[in-house]
């Protein structure tokens, strides 16, 4: 079992306040400012929980797809994955769109598409986000 940690400070109300992701357990990043206005697209230069979810989902998905392809005897040369998390104030996260392109010797589009779909269904972050109403996938070979 592995535990991951993060520490955040917040001051003020939701709409007028602000916070900082102080640190993560690995020490890889910290000092990231967060605000409500950034979440609603009204302020740049600050991160959001949804942006961090997108990064977590894209990385977990890439790992799951890589593993699935390798288990099938075709480890990828390269996978490029992006995730777009849609947030609606008052509603929450309404959609996650995953896009992956892969260079995978020995597989055709059908095999890649099947592995890509399996990764969506089985990556731990996808499972954690199962309450999101819509998760889409665009997968293609390069």
N, C-alpha and C positions, 0 to 999 in steps of 0.2 A: 504494500500500500504506500502511496505517496500523497502527501498533502501539499497543496500550493496555497500561498498566502499573499495578501495584499493589504496595505494600510492606506486609509483615506481620511483626510480632515475636511470638514465642511463648516462654513460660518454663514449665518444669516438664513433667510427664508429660501424656499425653492426658487422663486422667480428673481429675487434680487441678490441672492447669495452666490457663493462660489466655493470651490474646493480644490483640493490637490490630491492626486494619487501620489502619496508620499514615497512609497517603495513597494516592491514585490519581493517575495522571499528569496528569489535567485539573485537579487541585486542588479539585474539586467537593465531595469529602467525605474524611474521614479521622478518626482517633481513635475508631473504632468497636470496642468490646470484643467478643470472641468467646470462647466456652468450649464444652467438650463438653456440659455440662449444658444449655446453650441449644439445642444440636442435638437433644437427646433430649426437649425440652419441659419440663425440670425447673427451668429458670431463665429468668426474663423479663428484659427490659431489655438484652439483648445480641443481636447478630445472629449469623447462621450462614452457612456457605457456601451452603446450600440456599436461604435467603432471598435471597441475592444472585443465585443462579441464577434464581430466580423473577422477580426484577426484570429481569434481563437478557433472559430469555425473553419476558416480557410486552412489553417495549419493542421488541425485535427483531421479534416477531410483529406488533405494531401497525404498525410501519414497512413490513413486507412486505405486509400486507393493504392498507394505504393505497395503496401503490405498485400493487399488482395491480388494485385498483378504479379508480384513476386511469388506468392503462394501458387499461382497458376503457371509458374515457370517463365514469366515474362516481366522481369523487373524493368521499370521505366528508366529511360535515359534522363528524362526531365518531365516534370509536371509543373504547370503554372496555374495557380488557383486564385480566384478572387471571390469575395463574398460581399454582397450588398445587403445591409440590414435596413429595412424600412420601418421608421418609427412615426406613429401618429399620436400627437399629444391628446391625452384623455382616453386613448384606446390602448396604446402600447405598441409592441413590435407586431406588425401585421404580415411581414413577408421577409424571407431571406432568399436571395437569388445567388446560387453558386454557379460559377463558370470555371471550367477547367479545360486546358489544352494539354495534350500529352504527346511526347515522343516515346513510343513504346515499340521496339523492334519485335516482330513476330506476331503482332495482333492486328486484327482488322477493326473496322468501326463498330461492328456488332459486339465483338468481345470487349472492346473498350467501353462501350455504352453499358453493357451488363455489369462490368466491374465498377464503373462509375456510379451506377444506381445502387449497387450493393454497398458501396462506401457511404453513400448518403444515409442508408438505413442502419448502418452499423457503427459509424464513428461515434465515440462517446459524447461528443459535443452535440451532434445531431440528436442523439437520444435525450440529452438534457434539455434540448430546445423543442421537444415534441409538441409542446402546447402552441407553438407558432402556427397560425392558421394555414400558411402556405410556404413551402420550401420548394424552389424550382431548381432545376439542373440543366445546364447547357454544357455538354461534354463532346469534345471532338479531338481527333488526332491532328497533329501538325505534319 
